[in-house]
């Protein structure tokens, strides 16, 4: 078991706790999804997204939007740690960050300029959009070299995998504290890809697990949590168990029976050991035909219940969009 002692988070709903605050009972949910000017300009047929309201760029701020997101989350997490765990910088600090698209916004812009002859092909631009750019930016923001670091490229499971890996480092006594999570920003290249595979919503409204669902809406965000091994007063939460699997069925569609998902969930439950029954499932809930069907089967199989209505299933994506590499951390 690992303990969450601090965090930094941004979503289209806001920063800090506002990034993941849901409405109270009887209140209408806060929804940040809408028509997106950049995707409209790119002439996408389904130009909907949920954007984070970032501060205006300064000469010293990174040009890549996704980097600005993860740096802001890292800064907030570090400030939280300074308050609750003074002296944390002198410990063995691990860094485990996941992303799905990384700096593809900058990459797409650069290759467009290159094709138009607007930039020199020999110009050194790789540092602006490689996947490692986010990791390097966080290290620079924290001002200390991590004792252990990993970049996780696990598509939409990236931040969840990063948190699981970070917890394993603590269990193995490889670190004293781990910052783990993920980030992603919305760009035309990625949005066009999801539209091409017919995964996005025509109306811009996500309806997961509903018969009328017609797809997802992309969102952007970043979330990092600080994990320690020992329980602490005022802990924000705990990681009791973790599991991962690969069903090896299709590049973009899960096993229709949900068996791959169920194996991962069951492994996490088994790792947690004896404890209270699962009372809530924070579902991936992409509102796509394949995912929702597979996930419904998986939840029932993993929990050993006849149907998913026998447990509370919460879907956060209709409010903040599908934040890709940040999805697990934001939820």
C-alpha positions as CSV (number, residue, x, y, z in Angstrom):
1,X,0.0,0.0,0.0
2,X,1.2,3.5,-0.9
3,X,0.0,6.8,0.4
4,X,-0.9,9.9,-1.7
5,X,0.3,13.0,0.3
6,X,0.1,15.8,-2.3
7,X,-1.0,16.4,-5.9
8,X,-1.1,18.9,-8.8
9,X,-3.9,18.8,-11.3
10,X,-5.4,20.8,-14.2
11,X,-8.5,20.0,-16.3
12,X,-10.9,22.0,-18.3
13,X,-12.9,22.5,-15.1
14,X,-10.0,24.3,-13.3
15,X,-6.9,23.7,-11.2
16,X,-6.3,21.8,-7.9
17,X,-9.4,20.3,-6.5
18,X,-11.6,22.1,-9.0
19,X,-9.9,20.0,-11.7
20,X,-11.8,16.9,-10.5
21,X,-14.7,18.2,-8.4
22,X,-18.0,16.7,-9.4
23,X,-21.4,18.2,-8.6
24,X,-23.1,17.4,-5.4
25,X,-26.2,15.2,-5.1
26,X,-29.1,16.9,-7.0
27,X,-26.8,19.4,-8.7
28,X,-26.3,19.6,-12.4
29,X,-22.8,18.3,-13.4
30,X,-20.3,20.9,-14.5
31,X,-19.5,20.3,-18.2
32,X,-16.5,21.9,-19.9
33,X,-17.0,20.4,-23.4
34,X,-17.8,22.7,-26.3
35,X,-17.0,23.6,-29.9
36,X,-13.3,24.2,-30.3
37,X,-12.0,27.1,-32.4
38,X,-8.8,25.3,-33.4
39,X,-10.7,22.2,-34.6
40,X,-13.3,24.3,-36.4
41,X,-10.6,26.1,-38.2
42,X,-9.0,22.8,-39.2
43,X,-12.4,21.9,-40.7
44,X,-13.0,18.8,-38.6
45,X,-16.5,17.4,-39.0
46,X,-16.8,16.9,-35.2
47,X,-14.9,19.8,-33.7
48,X,-15.6,19.4,-30.0
49,X,-13.1,19.5,-27.1
50,X,-12.6,20.5,-23.5
51,X,-9.7,22.9,-23.1
52,X,-7.7,23.9,-20.0
53,X,-7.6,27.7,-19.5
54,X,-3.8,28.3,-19.5
55,X,-2.2,31.6,-18.6
56,X,-0.9,33.7,-21.4
57,X,2.5,32.6,-22.8
58,X,5.6,34.4,-21.7
59,X,9.0,34.5,-23.5
60,X,10.2,31.9,-20.9
61,X,7.3,29.5,-21.1
62,X,7.4,26.4,-23.3
63,X,5.8,26.8,-26.7
64,X,4.3,23.3,-26.6
65,X,0.9,23.4,-24.9
66,X,1.2,19.9,-23.3
67,X,4.5,20.8,-21.7
68,X,2.9,23.9,-20.1
69,X,0.2,21.6,-18.7
70,X,2.6,19.1,-17.1
71,X,4.9,21.8,-15.7
72,X,2.0,23.6,-14.1
73,X,0.9,20.3,-12.5
74,X,4.4,19.6,-11.3
75,X,4.7,23.1,-9.8
76,X,1.5,22.7,-7.9
77,X,2.4,19.3,-6.6
78,X,5.8,20.6,-5.4
79,X,4.2,23.5,-3.6
80,X,1.8,21.1,-1.9
81,X,4.7,18.9,-0.9
82,X,6.6,21.9,0.5
83,X,3.6,22.4,2.8
84,X,2.9,18.9,4.0
85,X,6.3,17.2,3.8
86,X,9.1,19.8,4.3
87,X,12.5,18.5,3.3
88,X,11.1,16.1,0.7
89,X,13.7,17.3,-1.8
90,X,16.5,15.7,0.2
91,X,14.9,12.2,-0.2
92,X,15.3,9.7,-3.0
93,X,12.7,11.2,-5.4
94,X,11.4,9.1,-8.3
95,X,9.6,10.5,-11.3
96,X,7.2,8.4,-13.4
97,X,5.2,10.3,-16.1
98,X,2.9,9.0,-18.8
99,X,1.6,10.6,-21.9
100,X,-0.2,9.5,-25.1
101,X,0.5,12.2,-27.7
102,X,3.4,14.0,-25.9
103,X,4.5,16.9,-28.1
104,X,2.6,16.0,-31.3
105,X,1.1,19.5,-31.5
106,X,4.6,21.0,-32.0
107,X,5.7,18.1,-34.2
108,X,2.7,18.6,-36.5
109,X,3.3,22.4,-36.7
110,X,7.0,21.8,-37.5
111,X,6.3,19.3,-40.3
112,X,3.7,21.6,-41.8
113,X,6.3,24.5,-41.8
114,X,8.9,22.1,-43.2
115,X,6.6,21.0,-46.1
116,X,5.9,24.7,-46.9
117,X,9.6,25.5,-46.9
118,X,9.1,27.9,-44.0
119,X,11.9,26.3,-41.9
120,X,15.3,24.9,-42.4
121,X,15.2,21.0,-42.5
122,X,18.5,21.0,-40.5
123,X,17.1,23.2,-37.7
124,X,17.3,21.5,-34.4
125,X,13.7,21.2,-33.2
126,X,13.5,17.7,-31.8
127,X,13.7,19.0,-28.2
128,X,10.4,20.8,-28.7
129,X,8.3,17.7,-29.4
130,X,10.0,14.5,-28.4
131,X,8.2,12.5,-25.8
132,X,11.0,13.1,-23.3
133,X,10.5,16.8,-23.4
134,X,7.8,16.7,-20.7
135,X,10.1,14.7,-18.4
136,X,13.0,17.1,-18.9
137,X,10.7,20.1,-18.3
138,X,9.4,18.6,-15.0
139,X,13.0,17.9,-13.8
140,X,13.9,21.5,-14.6
141,X,10.8,22.8,-12.7
142,X,11.5,20.7,-9.6
143,X,15.2,21.7,-9.6
144,X,16.5,18.4,-8.6
145,X,17.7,15.2,-10.4
146,X,15.4,12.3,-9.8
147,X,17.0,9.2,-8.3
148,X,14.9,7.1,-10.7
149,X,12.8,8.1,-13.7
150,X,10.6,6.5,-16.3
151,X,8.5,7.7,-19.2
152,X,5.4,5.7,-19.7
153,X,3.8,5.5,-23.2
154,X,0.7,3.4,-22.6
155,X,-1.9,5.4,-24.6
156,X,-5.0,6.2,-22.5
157,X,-3.7,4.1,-19.6
158,X,-0.4,6.0,-19.3
159,X,-1.0,7.9,-16.0
160,X,-2.6,4.9,-14.4
161,X,0.3,2.7,-15.4
162,X,2.7,5.4,-14.1
163,X,1.1,5.5,-10.7
164,X,1.2,1.7,-10.5
165,X,4.9,1.6,-11.5
166,X,5.7,4.4,-9.0
167,X,4.0,2.4,-6.2
168,X,6.1,-0.6,-7.1
169,X,9.3,1.4,-6.8
170,X,8.2,2.3,-3.3
171,X,7.3,-1.3,-2.4
172,X,10.8,-2.3,-3.6
173,X,12.5,0.5,-1.6
174,X,13.9,2.0,-4.8
175,X,12.6,5.5,-3.8
176,X,11.4,7.3,-0.7
177,X,8.9,9.4,-2.7
178,X,7.5,9.2,-6.2
179,X,5.8,11.8,-8.3
180,X,3.6,10.0,-10.8
181,X,0.9,10.8,-13.3
182,X,0.4,12.0,-16.8
183,X,-0.6,14.7,-19.2
184,X,-1.8,15.5,-22.7
185,X,-3.1,18.4,-24.8
186,X,-5.6,18.5,-27.7
187,X,-4.2,19.0,-31.2
188,X,-5.6,18.8,-34.7
189,X,-3.4,15.7,-35.6
190,X,-4.7,13.6,-32.7
191,X,-8.3,14.9,-33.0
192,X,-8.3,14.0,-36.8
193,X,-7.1,10.6,-36.0
194,X,-9.9,9.9,-33.5
195,X,-12.4,11.3,-36.0
196,X,-10.9,9.0,-38.8
197,X,-11.6,5.9,-36.7
198,X,-15.1,7.1,-36.0
199,X,-14.6,7.4,-32.3
200,X,-15.7,11.0,-31.7
201,X,-19.2,12.3,-30.9
202,X,-21.2,14.0,-33.6
203,X,-23.1,16.1,-31.1
204,X,-20.2,16.7,-28.8
205,X,-22.0,15.1,-25.9
206,X,-20.5,11.9,-24.2
207,X,-23.1,9.4,-23.1
208,X,-21.1,6.4,-21.7
209,X,-23.0,3.2,-21.2
210,X,-26.1,4.6,-22.9
211,X,-27.9,3.1,-25.9
212,X,-27.7,6.6,-27.6
213,X,-23.9,7.0,-27.1
214,X,-22.1,8.0,-30.3
215,X,-18.5,8.5,-29.2
216,X,-16.0,10.5,-27.2
217,X,-14.9,14.1,-27.0
218,X,-11.2,14.9,-26.4
219,X,-10.1,16.9,-23.5
220,X,-6.7,18.0,-22.1
221,X,-5.2,17.9,-18.6
222,X,-2.4,17.0,-16.4
223,X,-2.3,15.3,-13.0
224,X,0.6,14.3,-10.7
225,X,0.4,12.7,-7.3
226,X,3.1,12.4,-4.7
227,X,3.4,8.9,-3.3
228,X,5.1,7.7,-0.1
229,X,5.3,4.2,1.4
230,X,4.4,5.1,5.0
231,X,0.8,6.1,6.0
232,X,0.5,9.7,7.1
233,X,-2.1,11.7,8.9
234,X,-4.2,13.7,6.4
235,X,-3.4,11.4,3.5
236,X,-5.4,12.2,0.3
237,X,-5.8,8.6,-0.6
238,X,-4.1,5.2,-0.9
239,X,-3.0,2.8,-3.7
240,X,-4.0,-0.6,-2.2
241,X,-3.4,-2.6,-5.3
242,X,-2.5,-2.4,-9.0
243,X,-2.8,-4.7,-12.0
244,X,-2.2,-4.5,-15.7
245,X,-2.8,-6.8,-18.7
246,X,-2.8,-6.8,-22.5
247,X,-5.6,-8.6,-24.3
248,X,-3.6,-8.5,-27.7
249,X,-6.8,-8.4,-29.6
250,X,-6.8,-5.1,-31.7
251,X,-4.8,-1.9,-31.9
252,X,-7.7,0.4,-31.0
253,X,-10.5,-1.9,-29.8
254,X,-10.5,-4.0,-26.6
255,X,-11.5,-7.7,-26.3
256,X,-15.3,-7.6,-26.7
257,X,-15.7,-10.0,-23.8
258,X,-13.8,-7.7,-21.4
259,X,-11.5,-10.5,-20.3
260,X,-8.3,-8.5,-20.7
261,X,-9.7,-5.6,-18.6
262,X,-11.1,-8.0,-16.0
263,X,-7.7,-9.7,-15.5
264,X,-6.1,-6.3,-14.8
265,X,-8.9,-5.3,-12.3
266,X,-8.8,-8.7,-10.6
267,X,-5.0,-8.5,-10.2
268,X,-5.4,-5.1,-8.5
269,X,-8.1,-6.4,-6.2
270,X,-6.1,-9.5,-5.3
271,X,-3.0,-7.3,-4.7
272,X,-5.0,-5.2,-2.3
273,X,-5.8,-8.2,-0.2
274,X,-8.7,-8.4,2.3
275,X,-10.5,-5.2,2.8
276,X,-13.8,-3.4,2.3
277,X,-15.9,-4.4,-0.8
278,X,-15.5,-2.2,-3.9
279,X,-18.2,0.5,-3.6
280,X,-17.4,2.6,-6.6
281,X,-15.8,2.1,-10.0
282,X,-14.2,5.1,-11.8
283,X,-14.8,3.8,-15.3
284,X,-12.8,4.5,-18.4
285,X,-16.2,5.1,-20.0
286,X,-15.3,6.5,-23.5
287,X,-18.9,6.3,-24.8
288,X,-17.7,4.2,-27.7
289,X,-19.4,0.9,-28.7
290,X,-16.5,-1.4,-28.1
291,X,-15.1,0.1,-24.9
292,X,-18.4,0.5,-23.1
293,X,-19.5,-3.1,-23.9
294,X,-16.1,-4.6,-23.0
295,X,-15.9,-2.5,-19.8
296,X,-19.4,-3.5,-18.7
297,X,-18.5,-7.2,-19.0
298,X,-15.1,-6.6,-17.3
299,X,-16.6,-4.8,-14.2
300,X,-19.1,-7.6,-13.7
301,X,-16.5,-10.3,-14.1
302,X,-13.8,-8.7,-11.9
303,X,-16.3,-8.0,-9.0
304,X,-18.2,-11.3,-9.4
305,X,-21.5,-9.6,-9.7
306,X,-24.4,-10.4,-12.1
307,X,-24.5,-6.9,-13.7
308,X,-22.8,-3.5,-13.4
309,X,-25.9,-1.9,-11.9
310,X,-25.0,-3.8,-8.7
311,X,-22.2,-1.3,-8.1
312,X,-21.8,2.5,-8.4
313,X,-20.0,3.2,-11.7
314,X,-18.8,6.8,-12.2
315,X,-17.9,8.3,-15.6
316,X,-15.9,11.6,-15.4
317,X,-15.1,12.1,-19.1
318,X,-18.5,13.6,-20.0
319,X,-17.4,16.6,-17.9
320,X,-13.7,17.1,-18.9
321,X,-13.5,15.0,-22.1
322,X,-11.1,12.2,-22.7
323,X,-7.8,13.5,-21.5
324,X,-5.8,10.6,-23.0
325,X,-2.5,10.2,-21.1
326,X,-3.9,12.2,-18.1
327,X,-7.2,10.3,-17.9
328,X,-6.3,7.9,-15.0
329,X,-4.7,10.7,-12.9
330,X,-7.6,13.2,-13.5
331,X,-10.2,10.6,-12.5
